[in-house]
Amino acid sequence: MQAPVYRSLEAKSTLLGLAFPMEWMAVLFAGWMGTAVGAPNVGAGCGLGIYVLIRLVGYGHAEGHLQHWLLWRVRQARTQGRLSAAARVQRPRFPFGEYDRRGSPGLRGSP
């Protein structure tokens, strides 16, 4: 494709090895907090420490691994571990008759 707006899904979207903006938010927040409390050198040191920690944790994993892992954990916590739509439904199952599972012929005998 020769379109100037084409972007491959395999294109990297990192800044100095961290996924932008999610992983960088922790680094930038530490620097900002340091300047907010009046200790910019401490904030810069904490930001550098967080940067190194994130790089070490993500070493050997795919790009954006920490970002996807964190979003997965947030989703698990928000849904109390029930990730499928069938598990999250608040209605009780129909008490009368068989529960029909389509696509699994072994449950109700032969067709």
N, C-alpha and C positions, 0 to 999 in steps of 0.2 A: 504494500500500500504506500502511496506517495503523498497522502494527505498530511498537511503540516500540523494537524491537531491529533494525529494518531499517537496513542500511547500504549505501549505493550503492557500487559498485565505482569510481565516479568521484570518491568523496570523497577529499579530500587528507589525507594522514597525515604532515604535516611539522611541524617545530618550527623556527621562524625560517628557513624555506626549505630546511632540510636534512632528508633522510629519517631518520626515527627508527626504530630505534636505530643502524643501521649507520654512517651518515655522522657521526652525533654521537659515536660511540665514539672516533674519532680526536681530536676536539676535547676531549672529557672526559679521555681518557688523557693528553694533553699537559698539561692542568691538574693532573691527579693526580700525574704524574711531577714536575712543578715543586714541588709541596708535599712530595713524598716526599724529594726531595734538599735541601729547605730553601730553595728560591727560588720562593715562590709567585707573585711578580710576573713572573718569567721564564716560569713555566708558564702564567700567564694570557696573557702576550704571545704565546707559541707557540700556545696554543689559539686566540687571536684570529686569528693569521696563518693557521693551518690552516683556520679557518672561512672567511676571505676567499678563500683559495686554492680551497677546494671550491666556493664560490659562483661564482668566476670560471670554473673548469673546467666547471661545470654550466650556465653561462649559455647560453640558447638551446636547451637539450635538454629532454626531457620530465622530469617529476618522477621521481626515483629512478633516473635514467639511470646515474649513477656506481655506484650499488649493483648494478644489473643487469650493468653492464660488468665490475665487479670479480668478481662471482660467475661470469660467463662465463669470464673469464681463469683463475680458480681451477680451474674445471671442465676447461678446456683443458689446464692444466698437470698436473692429476691424471690425466687419461686420455691423456697424451702426444699431444694433438691429434686423437685418434680419438674423435669425438663420437658417432657413430652406433653402435648396438648391433652391427650387422654388422661394423663396423670393429674393435670392441673384442674380438670373440670370439677365443679362443685356439686353436680347433680349425682344422685345415687343411680346405680344400674337398675335396669328394669327387672323387678323381682319375679315375673311370671314368664316361663318359657326359657328356651335355650338362648344363649348369647351367640349370635351368628358372627363368626370371624370369616370374612370373605378372603379367599385366596389361600386358605389352609384346609385342604380336603381331608386331612387325617382326623379332624376333630369331630365331624358328624358322620362318619362312615363313607361309603363309596357313593359317587354321584348317580 
